[in-house]
């Protein structure tokens, strides 16, 4: 069985790849260069794919900076030092308009090309930053669309979008990944790394990662920039 796995190089997607492999899928991994300020994640994704036994790792380039509207693709400052209560209120500026819709569309196209009907994405509906395109209802809606909008779907194939992390906390995800042998030292979570690619330790993503490792009782292997 072949599956397309969206791979960002972070904790969630690395765990998602390990789950896909554990379920017997031969993984074709897809990374997206979309103009993100934390482009270091793509090299980490390549390393994760290699370590995770993927059959192939591809990168597709989409210029979302030309759309803007996010602190990850524009000059808007990345939020820092926000407590958990503040992070739970509203949708932060790190939301990239339509990002997961675009990513899943690219994965769907690749799935048709490589003859797969299974797509894995590491969205998480528990420890996430309020992004609407991480919710289970979005995943199910996209899955329904995939079966209407493709030649394979019209021909009777049934696409399935797997979101195995959806109901898990970050600590639960990390424990699952450790059990599957994921090397989290290869992963990158920071939204605003320095010129050396070191994590800031202060953005929402860094703080969620740090808390996840702490609650999992597992040391965080990340090198954080000195501030």
C-alpha positions in Angstrom: 0.0 0.0 0.0 1.3 3.4 -0.9 0.3 6.6 0.9 1.2 10.3 0.5 2.3 11.8 3.8 2.5 15.6 4.2 5.7 16.3 6.0 6.7 19.6 7.5 9.6 18.4 9.6 7.8 19.0 12.9 6.8 16.7 15.8 3.3 16.0 14.4 4.2 15.2 10.8 7.2 13.1 11.9 4.9 11.1 14.1 2.3 10.8 11.4 4.9 9.3 9.0 5.8 6.8 11.7 2.2 5.8 12.2 1.7 5.4 8.4 4.7 3.1 8.3 3.5 1.1 11.3 0.2 0.6 9.5 2.0 -1.0 6.5 2.0 2.0 4.1 4.9 2.7 1.8 5.2 6.5 2.2 5.8 9.1 -0.5 6.4 12.3 1.5 5.5 15.8 0.4 7.0 19.0 1.7 5.8 22.4 0.6 8.0 25.5 0.2 5.4 28.2 0.5 7.5 31.2 1.4 7.6 30.4 5.1 10.0 32.3 7.2 11.0 29.0 8.9 12.2 27.4 5.7 14.7 25.4 7.7 11.8 23.0 8.4 12.1 21.6 4.8 15.6 20.3 5.3 14.5 18.8 8.6 11.6 17.2 6.7 14.0 15.7 4.3 16.0 14.2 7.2 12.9 12.9 8.8 11.7 11.3 5.6 15.1 9.5 5.2 15.2 8.4 8.8 11.6 7.3 8.6 12.1 5.0 5.7 10.1 6.9 3.1 10.3 5.7 -0.4 10.6 9.3 -1.7 10.6 12.9 -0.6 9.3 15.7 -2.9 9.1 19.4 -2.4 6.5 21.5 -4.2 6.9 25.3 -4.3 3.9 27.6 -3.9 4.4 31.3 -3.3 2.0 32.2 -0.5 4.0 35.4 0.3 2.3 36.9 -2.7 -1.0 36.4 -0.8 0.3 37.4 2.6 -2.0 37.8 5.5 0.2 35.8 7.9 3.2 36.4 10.1 4.7 33.2 8.6 4.7 34.6 5.1 4.9 38.4 5.6 6.4 41.1 7.7 3.9 40.8 10.5 5.8 39.9 13.8 5.4 36.4 15.1 3.7 36.4 18.5 6.0 35.6 21.4 5.7 34.8 25.1 2.0 34.2 25.0 0.6 32.2 27.9 -1.8 29.3 27.4 -4.9 31.3 28.1 -4.0 33.9 25.5 -3.1 31.3 22.9 -6.5 29.7 23.3 -8.3 32.9 22.4 -8.9 33.6 18.7 -6.9 32.8 15.6 -3.3 34.0 15.8 -1.4 35.8 13.0 0.6 32.6 12.3 -2.5 31.3 10.6 -1.7 31.0 6.9 -4.9 31.5 4.8 -6.1 28.3 3.2 -2.7 26.5 3.9 -4.0 23.1 4.7 -6.5 23.3 1.9 -3.6 24.0 -0.5 -1.4 21.3 1.1 -4.0 18.6 0.9 -4.9 19.6 -2.7 -1.2 19.1 -3.6 -1.1 15.8 -1.8 -4.3 14.7 -3.6 -2.7 15.5 -6.9 0.4 13.6 -6.0 -1.7 10.7 -4.7 -3.4 10.4 -8.1 0.0 10.4 -9.9 1.6 7.7 -7.7 -1.6 5.6 -7.6 -2.5 6.1 -3.9 -5.9 6.7 -2.3 -4.5 7.4 1.2 -3.2 10.8 2.4 -1.8 11.4 5.9 -1.7 14.8 7.5 -0.5 15.6 11.1 -3.2 18.1 12.1 -4.1 18.2 15.7 -7.4 19.4 17.2 -6.3 19.4 20.9 -2.9 21.2 21.2 -3.2 23.5 18.3 -3.2 27.3 17.9 -6.9 27.8 16.9 -6.4 27.1 13.2 -9.8 26.3 11.6 -8.1 24.0 9.0 -7.0 21.6 11.8 -10.5 20.6 12.8 -11.9 17.1 12.1 -14.9 18.5 10.2 -12.5 20.2 7.8 -10.7 16.9 7.2 -13.9 15.1 6.5 -15.1 17.8 4.2 -11.9 17.7 2.2 -12.1 13.9 2.0 -15.6 14.2 0.5 -14.4 16.8 -2.0 -11.5 14.6 -3.0 -13.8 11.8 -4.0 -15.8 14.2 -6.2 -13.1 16.2 -7.8 -10.6 13.6 -9.1 -10.5 11.2 -12.1 -9.7 8.4 -9.7 -12.7 9.3 -7.5 -15.0 9.4 -10.5 -13.6 6.0 -11.6 -14.7 4.5 -8.3 -11.6 4.9 -6.1 -12.2 6.1 -2.6 -9.7 8.6 -1.2 -9.2 8.6 2.6 -7.5 11.5 4.5 -5.9 10.1 7.6 -5.5 12.5 10.6 -4.4 10.0 13.3 -3.2 12.7 15.7 -6.5 14.7 15.7 -7.7 13.8 19.2 -4.3 13.6 20.9 -2.5 16.1 23.1 1.1 17.0 22.2 2.4 14.8 25.1 0.4 11.8 23.8 1.8 12.4 20.3 5.3 12.5 21.6 4.9 9.3 23.6 3.4 7.6 20.5 6.3 8.7 18.4 8.9 7.6 20.9 7.2 4.2 21.0 7.5 4.0 17.2 11.2 5.1 17.2 10.8 8.7 16.0 14.1 10.7 16.4 12.7 14.0 17.5 16.2 15.6 17.4 15.7 15.8 13.7 12.5 17.8 13.9 11.9 21.5 13.9 8.9 23.4 15.4 9.9 27.1 15.6 8.0 29.7 13.6 10.8 32.3 14.0 14.2 30.6 14.0 17.5 32.6 14.0 19.9 32.8 11.1 21.5 29.5 12.2 18.1 27.8 12.3 17.9 27.6 16.1 14.5 27.7 17.7 13.5 30.9 19.4 11.8 29.1 22.4 9.2 31.9 22.7 6.7 31.5 19.8 3.5 29.6 20.3 4.9 26.5 18.5 8.0 26.4 20.6 6.0 26.8 23.8 3.5 24.0 22.8 6.5 21.8 21.9 8.3 22.5 25.2 5.1 21.8 27.2 4.5 18.6 25.3 7.9 17.1 26.0 7.6 18.2 29.7 4.2 16.6 30.1 5.4 13.5 28.3 8.3 13.2 30.7 10.8 13.1 27.8 13.7 15.5 27.3 13.2 18.0 24.5 16.2 17.6 22.1 15.8 21.0 20.6 18.6 23.5 20.6 17.1 26.9 21.5 18.7 30.2 20.7 20.1 32.1 23.7 17.9 35.2 24.4 
